[in-house]
Amino acid sequence: MEDAHIALPNFVSDLSVFAIMDGHGGSEVAQYTKQYLPPIIKASPYISTRKWKELLATAFHIHDEEIAKDPA
């Protein structure tokens, strides 16, 4: 039940990003995530330090906060 996917092989320098949003939150959430999660990841200060656990944890928290604020 894939509603969206991200395939960015040259996201930044030597980093690629691949993800599948399975649609359990609905196709709207999957599409929203496809559009808005990559810029959050790219803006993270953890991307340059390659602290992947911290990067993903903070990116998903920020993304969750943005979804909660979005009136759509």
C-alpha positions as CSV (number, residue, x, y, z in Angstrom):
1,M,0.0,0.0,0.0
2,E,2.6,2.5,-1.1
3,D,1.1,6.0,-1.5
4,A,4.4,7.9,-2.0
5,H,8.1,7.3,-2.3
6,I,11.2,9.4,-2.2
7,A,14.2,8.5,-4.4
8,L,16.9,11.2,-4.2
9,P,20.2,9.5,-5.2
10,N,22.2,12.7,-5.1
11,F,20.5,14.4,-2.2
12,V,23.7,16.2,-0.9
13,S,27.3,15.4,-1.7
14,D,27.7,11.7,-1.0
15,L,24.3,11.2,0.7
16,S,21.2,9.6,-0.9
17,V,17.7,9.4,0.5
18,F,15.2,6.7,-0.2
19,A,11.9,6.2,1.6
20,I,8.5,4.6,1.1
21,M,5.4,6.1,2.8
22,D,3.1,3.1,3.2
23,G,-0.1,5.2,3.5
24,H,-1.3,4.0,6.9
25,G,-1.8,7.7,7.7
26,G,-3.7,8.2,4.5
27,S,-2.4,9.1,1.0
28,E,-2.5,12.8,1.9
29,V,0.0,12.3,4.8
30,A,2.2,10.3,2.5
31,Q,2.2,13.0,-0.2
32,Y,2.8,15.7,2.4
33,T,5.7,13.8,3.8
34,K,7.2,13.3,0.3
35,Q,7.1,17.0,-0.3
36,Y,8.2,18.4,3.1
37,L,10.5,15.8,4.8
38,P,13.5,16.1,2.5
39,P,13.9,19.9,3.0
40,I,13.8,19.3,6.8
41,I,16.5,16.7,6.5
42,K,18.6,18.9,4.3
43,A,18.4,21.8,6.8
44,S,19.4,19.6,9.8
45,P,22.7,20.5,11.4
46,Y,23.3,16.8,11.9
47,I,23.6,16.2,8.2
48,S,27.2,17.6,8.1
49,T,28.2,15.7,11.2
50,R,26.7,12.4,9.9
51,K,24.8,11.8,13.1
52,W,22.1,9.8,11.5
53,K,20.1,8.8,14.6
54,E,19.9,12.4,15.7
55,L,19.1,13.7,12.2
56,L,16.2,11.3,11.7
57,A,14.8,11.7,15.2
58,T,14.8,15.5,15.0
59,A,13.6,15.6,11.4
60,F,10.6,13.4,12.2
61,H,9.7,15.4,15.3
62,I,9.8,18.6,13.3
63,H,7.8,17.0,10.5
64,D,5.2,15.8,13.1
65,E,4.9,19.4,14.5
66,E,4.4,20.8,11.0
67,I,1.7,18.3,10.1
68,A,-0.1,19.2,13.3
69,K,0.0,22.9,12.4
70,D,-1.0,22.5,8.7
71,P,-4.7,23.5,8.3
72,A,-5.2,21.3,5.3
